[in-house]
Amino acid sequence: MPATLAEAYDVLLFDLDGVVYIGGTPISGAPEALRKASQAGAHVAYVTNNASRTPAAVAALLDGMGAPVTEADVVTSAQAAARLLADRLPPKSKVLVIGATALRLAVRERGLVPVSTAAEQPLAVVQGFGPGIDYGRLAEGGLAVRAGALFVATNADSTIPHAHGTAPGNGSLLKVIEYATGQAPVVAGKPEPPLHRESVIRTGAKHPLVIGDRLDTDIEAAYNTGTDSLLVLTGVDTPRTAALAPKHRRPTYIAEDLDALLRPYPDVTETESGAECGGWTATAGEDGALRVTGHGAAVDGLRALARAAWAAHDRNGELDAAQLDGALGTLAAAGLRI
């Protein structure tokens, strides 16, 4: 049996924002954990829905934070979208590109020809986020899609992190062309399988582990491809949302941060009334409320709670968030960040 979680997999596929950094600022301890995992022999790779940066630019950012990286270790939704297009179109086909330079480069690398207007009769339109997207470019894309061009999106994230809060993401911008044409795009990014496929092809992974902070992208993408996953609580999702997760968004593992990769993962055992992990027991009462009792690392209590909550959900239907309040309060008092 592997000594650590990282040693159980041949490639570790890390999401970036919320896992390695937040808004470009490294998460405390993350670069060090990545270095230690790499030094221990793990193949560390990075998988992002962000299509506005080239792999080289992402690698430079990570290198500046002290994370182990090469350009080949970075896989983007722009690359996944470009492969999707190349698989469906003849070589040298024209593709109308709406997005940043990184997306145009990815399309060109796949032997396709980036264009900017519908008058050039592109066989496809690909849209990724770019801060310079304007009405004129969206209008050209709409004209091309209405004329029969394949519509592909790098990702469908409705929002993106912004210096002043949360801003509209590519998924929001996609609605312009979709609404105008009645044609929904084929999506390459998480949680859809193409980006994971691109990651496997580029890294040669046979038994990868997906590491992310979002249930609706990272963890759902792992579920959609039959891949194990680790949810870290350094970004978007929380202990509450993890425990309430529907089946297609349940991680294989839960951890507070990336340090969990450097340690053995504890057994989580289901019981007739709930689950146990470490020194903690989680149970569902007759009133439907979840409770935890015990001692030790609070995150072990969360692991037991999540497993008990998932079993209760599958047995009785969707849980009310209030049914978790008491258990989460107990774990908060034990030191878990809620």
C-alpha positions as CSV (number, residue, x, y, z in Angstrom):
1,M,0.0,0.0,0.0
2,P,1.4,3.5,-0.9
3,A,2.8,5.5,2.0
4,T,1.2,8.7,0.8
5,L,-1.8,9.7,-1.3
6,A,0.5,11.1,-4.0
7,E,2.3,7.8,-4.3
8,A,-1.0,6.0,-5.2
9,Y,-1.2,7.8,-8.6
10,D,1.1,8.2,-11.6
11,V,0.1,11.8,-12.4
12,L,-1.4,14.5,-10.2
13,L,-3.6,16.9,-12.2
14,F,-4.0,20.2,-10.3
15,D,-6.5,22.9,-10.9
16,L,-4.9,26.3,-10.4
17,D,-7.1,29.1,-9.0
18,G,-8.3,28.1,-5.5
19,V,-5.8,25.2,-5.3
20,V,-2.4,26.7,-6.1
21,Y,-3.1,30.4,-5.9
22,I,-6.0,32.8,-5.6
23,G,-6.0,35.7,-8.0
24,G,-2.3,35.2,-8.7
25,T,-1.3,35.1,-5.0
26,P,0.1,31.7,-3.9
27,I,-2.0,29.9,-1.3
28,S,0.0,29.5,1.9
29,G,2.0,26.2,1.8
30,A,0.8,25.2,-1.7
31,P,4.1,25.7,-3.7
32,E,6.0,23.9,-0.9
33,A,3.6,21.0,-1.0
34,L,3.9,20.8,-4.8
35,R,7.7,20.8,-4.5
36,K,7.7,18.0,-2.0
37,A,5.3,15.9,-4.0
38,S,7.5,16.3,-7.1
39,Q,10.7,15.6,-5.1
40,A,9.0,12.4,-3.9
41,G,8.5,11.2,-7.5
42,A,5.0,12.4,-8.4
43,H,4.4,13.8,-11.9
44,V,2.9,17.2,-11.2
45,A,0.7,18.8,-13.9
46,Y,-1.7,21.7,-14.0
47,V,-5.1,21.7,-15.7
48,T,-7.0,25.0,-16.2
49,N,-10.2,26.2,-17.7
50,N,-8.5,29.5,-18.3
51,A,-8.1,29.9,-22.1
52,S,-6.7,33.5,-22.0
53,R,-3.1,32.5,-21.0
54,T,-0.6,30.4,-23.0
55,P,0.9,27.4,-21.3
56,A,4.2,29.3,-21.3
57,A,2.6,32.2,-19.5
58,V,1.0,29.9,-16.9
59,A,4.3,28.1,-16.4
60,A,6.2,31.4,-15.8
61,L,3.6,32.4,-13.2
62,L,3.9,29.1,-11.4
63,D,7.7,29.2,-11.6
64,G,7.7,32.6,-10.0
65,M,5.8,31.2,-7.1
66,G,8.3,28.4,-6.6
67,A,6.1,25.6,-7.9
68,P,7.6,22.8,-9.9
69,V,6.6,23.3,-13.5
70,T,7.6,23.1,-17.2
71,E,5.5,24.4,-20.1
72,A,4.7,20.8,-21.0
73,D,3.1,20.4,-17.5
74,V,0.4,23.0,-18.2
75,V,-2.8,22.0,-20.0
76,T,-5.5,24.6,-20.9
77,S,-9.0,24.5,-22.2
78,A,-7.8,26.3,-25.3
79,Q,-5.6,23.3,-26.1
80,A,-8.6,21.0,-25.5
81,A,-10.9,23.0,-27.7
82,A,-8.3,23.1,-30.5
83,R,-7.9,19.3,-30.4
84,L,-11.7,18.9,-30.4
85,L,-11.9,21.1,-33.5
86,A,-9.0,19.3,-35.2
87,D,-10.8,16.0,-34.6
88,R,-13.9,17.2,-36.3
89,L,-12.6,19.4,-39.1
90,P,-10.4,18.8,-42.2
91,P,-6.8,20.1,-41.9
92,K,-6.3,23.8,-42.6
93,S,-10.0,24.5,-42.0
94,K,-10.9,28.1,-41.1
95,V,-12.0,28.7,-37.5
96,L,-13.4,32.0,-36.3
97,V,-11.7,32.7,-33.0
98,I,-13.3,34.8,-30.3
99,G,-10.9,35.2,-27.4
100,A,-7.4,35.9,-26.5
101,T,-4.2,35.4,-28.4
102,A,-3.6,32.1,-26.5
103,L,-6.7,30.6,-28.1
104,R,-5.6,31.6,-31.6
105,L,-2.2,30.1,-31.1
106,A,-3.7,26.8,-29.8
107,V,-5.9,26.6,-32.9
108,R,-3.0,27.3,-35.2
109,E,-0.9,24.6,-33.4
110,R,-3.5,22.0,-34.4
111,G,-3.1,22.8,-38.1
112,L,-6.2,25.0,-38.4
113,V,-6.5,28.6,-39.7
114,P,-7.7,31.3,-37.3
115,V,-9.9,33.9,-38.9
116,S,-11.9,36.9,-37.6
117,T,-15.0,37.3,-39.8
118,A,-18.0,35.3,-40.9
119,A,-17.3,36.5,-44.5
120,E,-14.3,34.2,-44.5
121,Q,-16.7,31.3,-44.3
122,P,-15.2,29.5,-41.3
123,L,-16.3,25.9,-40.6
124,A,-16.3,26.5,-36.9
125,V,-16.5,29.2,-34.2
126,V,-14.5,28.8,-31.0
127,Q,-15.1,31.1,-28.1
128,G,-12.9,31.6,-25.0
129,F,-12.7,34.3,-22.4
130,G,-10.7,37.4,-23.3
131,P,-11.0,40.9,-21.8
132,G,-11.0,42.5,-25.2
133,I,-14.1,40.7,-26.5
134,D,-16.5,43.2,-28.0
135,Y,-19.9,43.3,-29.7
136,G,-18.3,43.2,-33.2
137,R,-16.5,39.9,-32.6
138,L,-19.6,38.3,-31.0
139,A,-21.7,39.5,-33.9
140,E,-19.3,37.8,-36.4
141,G,-19.4,34.6,-34.4
142,G,-23.2,34.7,-34.4
143,L,-23.4,35.2,-38.2
144,A,-21.0,32.3,-38.7
145,V,-22.9,29.9,-36.4
146,R,-26.2,30.9,-38.0
147,A,-24.6,30.0,-41.4
148,G,-23.9,26.5,-40.1
149,A,-20.5,26.8,-38.4
150,L,-19.7,24.3,-35.6
151,F,-19.9,26.3,-32.3
152,V,-17.2,25.3,-29.7
153,A,-16.5,26.8,-26.3
154,T,-13.3,26.5,-24.3
155,N,-15.3,26.4,-21.1
156,A,-18.7,27.4,-19.7
157,D,-17.7,29.0,-16.3
158,S,-20.4,31.5,-15.6
159,T,-18.1,33.7,-13.4
160,I,-14.4,34.3,-12.9
161,P,-12.4,35.8,-10.0
162,H,-11.8,39.5,-10.2
163,A,-9.8,42.0,-8.2
164,H,-13.0,43.6,-7.0
165,G,-15.1,40.4,-6.6
166,T,-16.7,38.1,-9.1
167,A,-17.1,39.0,-12.8
168,P,-18.9,37.4,-15.7
169,G,-17.0,34.5,-17.2
170,N,-16.9,32.8,-20.6
171,G,-20.1,30.9,-19.8
172,S,-22.0,34.2,-19.5
173,L,-20.5,35.6,-22.8
174,L,-21.4,32.4,-24.6
175,K,-25.1,33.2,-24.0
176,V,-25.0,36.0,-26.5
177,I,-24.4,33.8,-29.5
178,E,-26.4,30.9,-28.1
179,Y,-29.4,33.2,-27.5
180,A,-29.1,34.8,-30.9
181,T,-28.8,31.6,-32.9
182,G,-30.5,29.0,-30.7
183,Q,-27.3,26.9,-31.0
184,A,-25.6,25.7,-27.8
185,P,-21.8,25.2,-28.0
186,V,-19.9,22.0,-27.6
187,V,-17.8,22.6,-24.4
188,A,-14.2,21.5,-24.1
189,G,-13.4,22.5,-20.5
190,K,-14.4,21.1,-17.2
191,P,-16.6,19.4,-16.2
192,E,-16.9,18.0,-19.8
193,P,-14.4,15.2,-20.8
194,P,-12.3,16.9,-23.5
195,L,-10.0,18.8,-21.2
196,H,-9.4,15.7,-19.1
197,R,-8.6,13.7,-22.3
198,E,-6.2,16.4,-23.3
199,S,-4.5,16.2,-19.9
200,V,-4.2,12.4,-20.2
201,I,-2.7,12.6,-23.7
202,R,-0.2,15.2,-22.8
203,T,1.0,13.7,-19.5
204,G,0.7,10.0,-20.5
205,A,-1.4,9.4,-17.4
206,K,-2.6,5.9,-16.7
207,H,-4.0,6.4,-13.2
208,P,-4.3,10.1,-12.5
209,L,-5.7,12.0,-9.5
210,V,-7.7,15.2,-10.1
211,I,-7.1,17.9,-7.4
212,G,-9.5,20.8,-7.3
213,D,-11.5,23.3,-5.2
214,R,-14.8,23.3,-7.1
215,L,-17.3,20.5,-7.0
216,D,-19.1,21.7,-10.2
217,T,-16.0,21.7,-12.4
218,D,-13.0,19.8,-11.0
219,I,-14.8,17.1,-9.1
220,E,-17.7,16.7,-11.6
221,A,-15.1,16.4,-14.4
222,A,-13.4,13.6,-12.5
223,Y,-16.7,11.8,-12.0
224,N,-17.5,12.2,-15.7
225,T,-14.3,10.5,-16.7
226,G,-14.2,7.8,-14.0
227,T,-11.2,9.4,-12.3
228,D,-10.4,9.7,-8.6
229,S,-10.5,13.2,-7.1
230,L,-9.3,15.2,-4.1
231,L,-11.3,18.3,-3.0
232,V,-9.2,20.8,-1.2
233,L,-11.0,23.5,1.0
234,T,-8.8,26.4,0.0
235,G,-11.0,27.8,-2.7
236,V,-14.7,27.9,-3.7
237,D,-16.3,24.9,-2.0
238,T,-16.7,24.4,1.7
239,P,-17.3,21.6,4.2
240,R,-21.1,22.3,4.0
241,T,-21.2,22.1,0.2
242,A,-19.0,19.0,0.2
243,A,-21.3,17.2,2.6
244,L,-24.3,18.2,0.5
245,A,-22.8,17.1,-2.8
246,P,-24.9,15.1,-5.2
247,K,-23.5,11.8,-6.5
248,H,-21.9,13.3,-9.6
249,R,-20.0,15.8,-7.5
250,R,-18.6,13.7,-4.7
251,P,-14.8,13.6,-4.3
252,T,-12.9,10.4,-3.6
253,Y,-11.0,12.3,-0.9
254,I,-11.4,15.6,1.1
255,A,-8.6,17.6,2.6
256,E,-8.0,21.1,4.0
257,D,-5.0,21.7,1.8
258,L,-2.4,20.2,-0.5
259,D,-0.4,18.9,2.5
260,A,-2.8,15.9,2.5
261,L,-1.0,14.5,-0.6
262,L,2.1,14.0,1.5
263,R,0.5,11.8,4.1
264,P,-1.4,8.5,4.1
265,Y,-5.1,9.0,3.6
266,P,-7.2,7.6,6.5
267,D,-9.8,4.9,6.0
268,V,-13.4,6.1,6.0
269,T,-15.7,3.3,7.0
270,E,-19.5,3.2,6.5
271,T,-21.6,1.9,9.4
272,E,-25.3,1.1,9.6
273,S,-26.0,4.5,11.1
274,G,-23.3,6.6,9.4
275,A,-19.6,6.6,9.0
276,E,-16.3,6.6,10.9
277,C,-12.9,8.1,10.2
278,G,-9.9,8.6,12.5
279,G,-11.3,9.2,16.0
280,W,-14.7,10.5,14.7
281,T,-18.1,9.0,14.2
282,A,-20.9,10.6,12.2
283,T,-24.5,9.5,12.5
284,A,-27.9,10.4,11.1
285,G,-30.6,10.8,13.8
286,E,-34.3,9.9,13.5
287,D,-35.0,13.6,13.0
288,G,-32.7,13.5,9.9
289,A,-30.0,15.7,11.5
290,L,-26.4,14.7,11.1
291,R,-24.1,14.6,14.2
292,V,-20.4,14.0,14.8
293,T,-18.7,12.9,18.0
294,G,-15.1,12.0,18.7
295,H,-11.7,13.6,18.8
296,G,-8.6,14.0,16.7
297,A,-8.0,15.9,13.4
298,A,-11.2,17.8,12.6
299,V,-10.9,17.1,8.9
300,D,-11.3,13.4,9.7
301,G,-14.6,14.3,11.3
302,L,-15.6,16.0,8.0
303,R,-14.6,12.9,6.1
304,A,-16.9,10.8,8.2
305,L,-19.7,13.5,8.1
306,A,-19.6,13.7,4.3
307,R,-19.8,9.9,3.9
308,A,-22.7,9.7,6.3
309,A,-24.5,12.7,4.7
310,W,-24.1,11.1,1.2
311,A,-25.5,7.8,2.4
312,A,-28.4,9.7,4.0
313,H,-29.0,11.6,0.8
314,D,-29.1,8.4,-1.3
315,R,-31.3,6.7,1.2
316,N,-33.8,9.5,2.0
317,G,-33.5,12.1,-0.7
318,E,-31.9,15.6,-0.7
319,L,-30.7,16.9,2.6
320,D,-31.6,20.2,4.1
321,A,-28.5,22.3,4.8
322,A,-29.8,23.0,8.3
323,Q,-29.5,19.3,9.1
324,L,-25.7,19.8,9.0
325,D,-25.6,22.8,11.4
326,G,-24.9,20.9,14.6
327,A,-22.3,18.6,13.1
328,L,-20.5,21.5,11.4
329,G,-20.6,23.5,14.7
330,T,-18.9,20.6,16.5
331,L,-16.1,20.4,13.8
332,A,-15.7,24.2,13.8
333,A,-15.1,24.0,17.6
334,A,-12.5,21.3,16.9
335,G,-10.6,23.6,14.5
336,L,-12.1,23.0,11.1
337,R,-12.4,26.1,8.8
338,I,-16.1,26.2,8.0
